[in-house]
């Protein structure tokens, strides 16, 4: 078993197929592709993105949202939209 496969085994909630992790819905893949593009263009580091996403998820949990990405995809999409807007507004001149 590879080290990467062993790492995934400790995260059973991550959806996967025989080849590894997969997205639950097309919008998740599109949102991630947008995040990759913004990162590659220097709008944020991966650490900044992870910290902000964790903050969005924590705020949602505090507001009573279940900790389940599949339960409320519209809320997750809104979180990605807010993160994208913040990344763009902080790095682009207005």
Secondary structure, DSSP 8 states (H G I E B T S, - for coil): --HHHHHHHT-TTS-EETTEE--SSHHHHHHHHHHHHHHHTTS--HHHHHHHHHHHHHHHHHTT--S-TTTTHHHHHHHHHHHHHHHHHHHS--
